[in-house]
Amino acid sequence: MNKSIWFFDSKNTKVYSTDRKKAEIIVIGAGLTGLLTAWQLCQEGRDVLVLEAREIGSGTSGYTTGKITSQHSIIYQNLIDDFGYDKAKLYADSNQWAVQAFIDLINKEGINCHLHEHPAYIYTDDDINILNKENEAALSLGLPSSMEPVSISQNKALCFRSQAQFHPRQFMSALADKIISRGSAIAEHKRIIDFNEDNKKCVIKTKNESYESDYIVIATLFPIQDHLFYAMRLKPVLHHAIAYSYEKKEFDGMFIGEKGFSFRYYEDYLIVVGADIAMGDNDEIYQKLDYKARKKFSVKEIKTHWSAHDLQSPDIIPFIGPYHPGVKRIFTATGFEAWGISHAMVASKIISDLIAGRNNSWASLYSPTRTNKVLPAMIERSQVALKSIIKKGKRCTHMGCGLVFNNADRTYDCPCHGSRFDEEGNILWGPAVKKIKG
């Protein structure tokens, strides 16, 4: 599978390892959510150990567009309609707080990660009324929204000021070093295969090692070792991206189309991203995305192309909080869909507050135990699983679903829960913890 643009100019030769087998809090996963949560906890004087199955930033966090924004496409009018003003306000406040928290963290700690503050836009070439309604909703929630003329469309676009973009892998590498400088530890190439809690401690196991902690934070995109609670509610989707060299710069800021086509510049490259597609549906996806990009922009050569998978919750709000009903020492964050950067920061705040026993006004909105729209999601996921299970061929080691070979990325993808494997059967992304055979 191809690497994203963020791997080309951030050659990370450092290897993170430690002999430690105990910590007050063990964070599983060294993407944005895991590292930001570890950082928040370190700031409070907590002893943290981060365990990563591969390398820092090698999962979905290293394959994002690097947009730090509370503008999550057309969402705020829908949130008000579905949840009411008060809950929509919590979502808006938490994500706009996250944008500023990123900017403040990067500036305060002097992190060199190509941070640039830019406006974020939603545009449409069709009926502008949907953007006018979204603008009204966003303004009512206190977001920095307005309707502005743009060069890439004949219509005005919905604009959020005070947003930003950065280089996610450079940020994660720098943050990892700062976590270690605070006395905590990180260990790469530690794939967790089991964990549990009792009244006194948590035990985490790899193939050959065992770890102990007071708390566990699962920051692995899909919560590993889950076979029901999240598996029946989360839908895996793919995003495909292409980075081009370009002839001339044709716009300023960060854009997403009302139908999901997203683009922004990074240094000498234009990054374009397509809309969500279901896992396993990838027929000529890069060719289609390339056609759309060349039709709209003056681009030259393709530097690289890549894909990343995300998870959709039934009601479009992530699950952040206790791993399962009844557990007291294990926490998770998942279901970010395409907006994992701001939600990673939100998750770090909610989880650190829950561990400390502090009240967090956002926690109830993101609670994993909520049941909004769960039944239709469970029916839909069951149908996908049944169709997949009767399929012949290679099987996912997570729950036995039939794998789909992705010709575009040369990977085996699980349409049920999002595990991905390379052509040799090695795990690229979980929730699977074992390679496929044969």
Salt bridges, closest charged atoms under 4 A:
ASP9 OD1 - HIS167 NE2 2.89
GLU24 OE2 - ARG46 NH1 2.51
GLU44 OE2 - ARG358 NH2 2.70
ASP47 OD1 - ARG20 NH2 2.67
GLU55 OE2 - HIS189 NE2 2.98
ASP82 OD2 - LYS373 NZ 3.21
ASP93 OD1 - LYS89 NZ 3.34
GLU109 OE1 - LYS178 NZ 3.64
GLU109 OE1 - ARG182 NH2 3.69
ASP125 OD2 - LYS296 NZ 3.89
ASP126 OD2 - LYS259 NZ 2.98
ASP177 OD1 - LYS14 NZ 2.92
GLU209 OE2 - LYS21 NZ 3.47
GLU209 OE1 - LYS190 NZ 2.89
GLU212 OE1 - LYS22 NZ 3.85
GLU212 OE2 - LYS201 NZ 3.08
ASP226 OD1 - HIS324 NE2 3.37
ASP252 OD1 - LYS249 NZ 3.64
GLU267 OE2 - HIS114 NE2 3.79
ASP276 OD1 - HIS239 NE2 2.45
ASP290 OD1 - ARG294 NE 2.85
ASP310 OD2 - HIS239 ND1 2.74
ASP315 OD2 - ARG370 NE 2.77
ASP353 OD1 - LYS349 NZ 3.47
ASP353 OD1 - ARG358 NH2 2.71
GLU380 OE1 - ARG381 NH1 3.00
ASP409 OD2 - HIS240 NE2 3.96
ASP409 OD2 - ARG420 NH2 3.17
ASP413 OD1 - ARG420 NE 2.97
GLU423 OE1 - ARG410 NH2 3.22
